[in-house]
Amino acid sequence: MVHALEPLVVRHTHRLPAPCGAAGQGGVAARQFDAALMSVGFKLSAELLGHLSALSEGTVVDTAVRTLDTVRAMVGDHVRHNAYFIDFPAHVPDTYAFWQQCVADAVDRGVAVAGLSDGVVDLLTLPAYGTYQHSYAELLAAHGELLAAAGDRLTVLHLGGAPDDEITALYLALAGSAAPLGDGGLPDLEVLAGHCVHGPQPEAIPVRENRAVVNRARVEAGADPLLDTVTDVLRLACGLSDGDVTLVQPTRFRSPSRRVRRVLLAGLDAVVAANPAKLADVSAHREAFKRLGERLHAHEYAARWPHAADVFAVARGEKRARSFDSRVEELLAADDVLGAARLLESAPGKLFRCLDRLLRACATDAERDAVAGVAARLAPEVSGRVLLSVREHFHNRARGSGARRVFVNRLGRAWATDESRSPLPEAVRARLVAALDAETSRRLPVPGHLLIDPDVLDVALPLSGRATAPGFGVLPRGSLSPVDGELLRFFVYWKQTSDTTDFDLSALMLNSAYETVSWLSYTALTEVEGEHSGDITEAPDGASEFINLRLGAVRGTYIVPQVNIFSGEGFEEVEESFFGFMLREGDQRGRPFEPRTVRMKSQLRGPGRVALPLAFIRGEDGRWRAKWLHVYLKGTPSANRVEGNRVSVAALVRGFVERDHLTVRHLTGLMADRGDVTTLWDGRTVPQGPVTYIGLERPDGLHPDSCVITPENLGDLVPE
């Protein structure tokens, strides 16, 4: 079981749990393991290499096999990436010449081409179009070996502790996370919670979805769940039915066992008995509670658990429970802003989330000052995540008219609109920003010697796990990261579940005014900027598409890669799908997909029919940087193409580019004021003593007592 959980530790922490086994002479096998890792862009740290070298050869080989499988899957090398054009990116034909060749091929084969006499041909009816015309082995034979380059990625794997200790530490970190984990983290937490249910538990589980996952494991192990709201019980019921604990998607409840029925009803009864006001929470999920009550046969247990019966009576509308939000709305409707603020003092988190609205509703400067004073006084009672979210919000409120607002829901669906809210007085806005910064600074630890990798400064703070897609090298939405290399290559891979499915990779180039300059797609295989690898229209065994770009030739300021669903299954329905990008130097060759050149690979698992993983921005200095988006557009049910969504994509990209996200730079600036010394890391020299290191990757050779913050645990930087 420990070996089965080892990949979770490697993926989340880039640490390999210390392999256990007999002592021996494993040096040769360890060096071979290191060489194999380097071929896919990974490397053993000096400490890990030394540890493996002292073990038996058999132990090292077993460890190598498991670990190689894990890291290859991390970068997308666990599948075969074929390309339609075998010589890609060389010899990619002109689009119309290629289509004409496909028609000529069909005629040569004796295939009747419908519409040919009218000059309108359906490409999907041509036998040479959309399916691989060569095997993967033939593709490999057509490409030379990838030449080594100084810019090739090397991700270091560090030595971890004992396997059980590493698994427990990861469980505690995920379960106790201050930010929601999102689709990537919740399934892993579920696996770990079942394994760690009888071991150490986090002191607190602030995120309700995380608590629901842990509660499911506790109930299945015969332990009592941790419940303090009626919604906690509903989430637990969803989890026990393999449903959505985030409550975004409806759950089809199963008929529970008698023991589970007792646990759920007793839990509801205890919560309401302790605080009857919590009945007001039922109305937010009325239909779900009604369906749950039917499965629990709540009416049969009304005498034993009367407070639980009240929950379902509220859900059915037989009993009224006035919600807190309705009381706030009533006061605001009566223009009693100060009364609403006083009521919200008992719920500081809610007050901060509607602070902008309260300030806009104020009729006088005196009222605004009073509301701002309440917020400043309650700041110590609000979570760090909410403090920073509100801080980012008020910073962007200074942009004024003409700004674009971007909305992203819990599922990643995004849309943009013009700013329509009335402006806030600058004095009030500045006062709130200063109060929020002061409270954040108070909560931050004293870092001692603060060592910072400059490349991490523009990484957005992970205020929600839903703002980061599962994958490798992925940064939170809004982050900026440098792009160094001559060639930028996108890739998408998908494998359909049952229906014929056609994903289309495209790249849209925009100028500084967000106007279209050009694009690459199956309808534009070649442009000045680069080449498209060819259209694949079905993926029963998996399929890949690539776009190769010469950054020096790109016309415009923005590059926006996108994945359009032309037909078939959605991103959440296919068996597997992911997007990524590679960076190469101009003289490097190799296959279309080379794992050690992969800089980022993220899963495509969202609503909508158009995925926008990130955009690339050319700065005034001519250097390119990636802006991380992780969003989806609704699109159309079929035939989504880059030509059809240029306007909506440009509007969304503009909104993201012009918005200032709160980044690591903000917190390190506050920490630097409290630290002994702050140093920007030069990428080579590692201090002798303990440091607080914040960077994209952990350097080899740091003092063992150092506090290390990398993207894998960036949430630890957010104060509680």
Disulfide bonds with the S-S distance in Angstrom:
none
